[in-house]
Amino acid sequence: MSVPSQNAKLKAKSAHLYYGAYHALKDVTFDIPKRAITAIIGPSGCGKSSLLRMFNRMNDLIPGARVEGDILLNGESIYQKSMDVVSLRKKVGMVFQKPNVFPMSIYDNITIGPKRYGIKGRAELDEIVERSLSQVTMWNEVKDELKKPGLLLSAGAQQRLCIARALAVEPDVILMDESCSALDPESTMKIEELMLELTGKYTIIIVTHNMEQARRVSDMSAFMMIDHDKVGILAEYSPTVEMFSNPKDQRTEDYITGRFG
């Protein structure tokens, strides 16, 4: 279940995830292509978000969490002892289900990351703000309101601000965990259009319950489910067009046609 390895940005190699004694994910192996959108789909509780968080080691923040196997970013193990996790999370940014705008101005929401990584000059920070907001098609909307609290924006604009904040540190990969599920259809459409525009430069991995969204925006799809041992597994991984038109696994077909999940 792999794409050509020379095109891979991330590789999961026999990855297992445990929360204490609980085996959450079992033997996940697949290659995620660079500058493309990969959708992770599957029923609730199968470990989609847990898998997503393995790519920037967010699970490290959960007591008792441990990983066996490996995840490679640009050919380098992100679970090696020498890995600088702060540097990793700069390369692999994350956008959450609900917009998590910080209680500060639009400008400060964008610059908090670059400042943390040592950028202090006002001119450079101004350029980062304009670039990041332009990438999410917000610059013209808010360029005269940069001192406005980010929390006063609409939910859809808040989510785009969160994406801009992730882009401000120029990551390689953007993880999006159900990032449209709390939004109205118009805002969802804007985020989807944004995803498609960003793939020219970034690798994007999304978790979604929305089968139509996966079909609309993703290049590759990973179908996850719970096996007979109550552990999350990767059941099928293929180009999205192929998965939705001719799934190889009966369980995949049952899920995407609505028979379960």
Number of C-alpha atoms within 10 A of each C-alpha: 12 15 16 9 14 10 13 20 20 23 25 22 16 14 19 23 24 16 15 12 9 12 16 21 27 20 16 22 19 23 21 26 23 21 19 23 26 26 28 26 26 27 16 13 16 22 24 28 21 18 26 20 17 21 26 26 21 16 21 14 8 10 9 12 17 17 17 15 15 19 27 18 20 14 13 13 16 21 19 11 8 8 12 11 16 12 12 17 20 21 19 22 23 28 21 17 17 18 21 14 22 16 12 15 18 27 24 20 22 31 22 17 18 19 14 10 12 8 13 12 9 9 9 12 20 14 11 22 26 19 17 24 25 15 18 24 17 17 17 11 12 16 15 9 14 17 13 15 17 24 18 13 15 12 17 23 22 20 27 25 27 25 28 26 29 25 28 26 23 20 19 21 28 27 25 23 22 19 24 26 14 15 19 11 12 10 18 18 15 16 21 19 14 16 24 16 13 19 16 11 14 21 24 26 25 26 25 23 19 15 16 11 15 24 16 14 18 22 18 23 26 23 23 27 25 20 14 7 7 14 18 26 22 25 19 19 27 20 17 22 16 14 21 19 9 11 19 15 13 10 17 25 17 13 18 19 12 10 10 12 13
